Amino acid sequence: KEQISSKAGGQTKEAHINDFRKRLDNNTAVVAFAGLDNITHAVLAADGNGVTGKINYFSETIEPLMQRISDKCGMNAIQQKVSGLRGVKISGTGSEVSGNRNTIDEFNTIINYYRILLTNPSLTAKEVEERKFIASELYNYLFDGITGTTNGKTEIIILPDGILGFLPFETLIMPDGRYMAEKFNIKYAQSLGVLDLIASRKYSPPKPLLAFGGAVYQGKSSGGSEIKSGDDLDRLYKNTLDNLSRGGNSESAYQSLGLASWENLPGTLEEVKKLNGIVSSSEIITGAEVTEGKIKNLSKNGSLSKFKVIHFATHGLVVPEIPELSALVLSQTSSGGDDGYLRSSEIAELDIKADFVNLSACETGLGKIYGGEGVVGLTQSFLLAGANALSVSLWQVADESTSKFMTGLYAASEKNGHKYDLAMSQLKRDFISGKYGDELKKPYYWAPFVYYGK
């Protein structure tokens, strides 16, 4: 977080937005969210004409929102269902306010429950109704009072804060019954400072696409101590940081966390082969060649920086308890001190000059939440490495449908002049309309993929 803030200038959303809006075209608005404390949320919306904003106070907006959703879905049932949700961890920055109903905790619970509904492709009729109800309520809560700025626009840049970094805004339902994705091209940024950072980069790499897929995975024998308590986790955290600071690998830490065994993803091999056919002069690296050493060597010899687009069709993981272990999972062939996990700090050290990096992997968009820069995970690492934009995923999606989405994305971008953000927005509309079949109309299949950056 400190690295990205330093490179981006460390300005706050509120201080920066008025200057930033002057660079927006007539079709674009930026909407920034901020949790001021445990009883208020602030929203700023800006376009070329000015800035507007609102504060949602607990008693006036948040409490009624919670009550309506509780009446519809049952808060106790919601809390039970979200108790096991993984991949979301918050580093508290707000002040504690005595006498409140733990408003932020309740709001986070609602978002997490909504994510559970989104990530289940086999919802009951009642659950579908609940998903649509929450999607509508969240849209009204988040956008009421600022639609004067967003109406008439075709593109919205979202700057989420806190738990909102795990929310695909495209799934929110507007008063006319449509998803936001059907009206707006939506992309995200961690902060305006990050957008300034990447706007200053001017790349012209000669090669169109490098894609990695079909990595070879294998179960590894247990080598770490099993985590049985919070003390065990604290001890593992300290030992991991100490080990990494001394240049060691993290294999035993992954084993202790139960993250050392991965299944092969045959669809990813098919995926990158299809991309090779779609994008002229592209290059692919597959199978046992998809290793840490290979990627690091490509970076060191300057080859990695020659590609406009880099595509990773691999497993990915985020470890909120130990963010340093968040990684892309590559072929599990330990050699030269590598452990098969390209960790976030290793990613940040790569030499990349790509306009677009696509992480066709599980939950690569999750991370740990920090005040001011939103969700800090693999997204931050690739931005630091030099990527101008990324597609990341917010939950695990079936191998086959992901392949369909990704091949559709590149086919569309080839037709529109390699505008990947617009291609992704149109592809989501195609999924929603049923172009890819009735089953894939569900948000589960098209909503996890979100676009960060230029």
C-alpha angles and dihedrals in degrees: 000000000000090000095054093042090052094049092044095048096253095251121157123244092243095052094045107040098081092057093042095053092063088070095053120107122231093265098054136079130179121216119194125191127200134178103220095185140321095297105038140055122195127207126192122190124186140177134163091288099055149289129291130178149171141200119223107214121204098240096042105042117355098052094049089047091053091046095051092049092044091051091050101041107015117249094225091054090047093051091051092051095049096046092093099041111129133199099050122101128159128207101208117234103157124096118255113250117201121224097025127120095248086266097181090050090053092046091049089050090055092050091048092050090049088053090053089054092047093049096053114084092189104059122162118241089258092052092049088053090050091049092052092045093052091044090055095044092049092050091052092046096047101038106029107117097022102063089100086072098041098042113100092022125116097197132046124188109207121206102191125196130206116332090000087077087075094050121096099216089196088077096057113111120231124214090265089061097251127122115250086243089066093059106028140045100228127197133165141223133187090225142337088255089061090051089051090050095054093039088064092057117096113187132176107175113176101224123073107212144000115189130188121199148137094052116184114245129186136174114260126214116254112268107154131073114266115251109238104156146019089261090056090052092049090050091049091049093054094043092049094052091047092049094048092047088058092051097257125142125250102229096119091049091056089048091053090052093048091248100119101091122072134174122230116257105216091178091065092063090052089045097057092042089056090048088053088058095045100047113055116231092008122150129218134197116199146173120001090358091071094093140137091246092053094052094044091049091049087053095047095050093047097247095116092057091058095073125090092201130029119192125194115192097180141108114284132189140191121205107197092182091057106019091184088071095058105119153146108261111227134179106319098234109127112213139144092013093305120128102197094260117107096205126207094256091050091049091052090057095056120109104238129163098173125141089208134024116187118202102195089182142109118286096338090149095062124091143130120310120237127177114259099014102051120212110012112196137107090329091068092047094055092046089054090048090057108269115146095201139005141196111214133173128237098201143009115283131188113276095235098048091046089055090052091050094048097046089047090051094055093042090054093046091053088058098046101047098269096298096153096180092056092042091054093049092050092046091055089053089050090053091048093049092054098250088135095041136283095277093057092053087084116103088235089077104040107023103067093070111086131175122228125188137009 
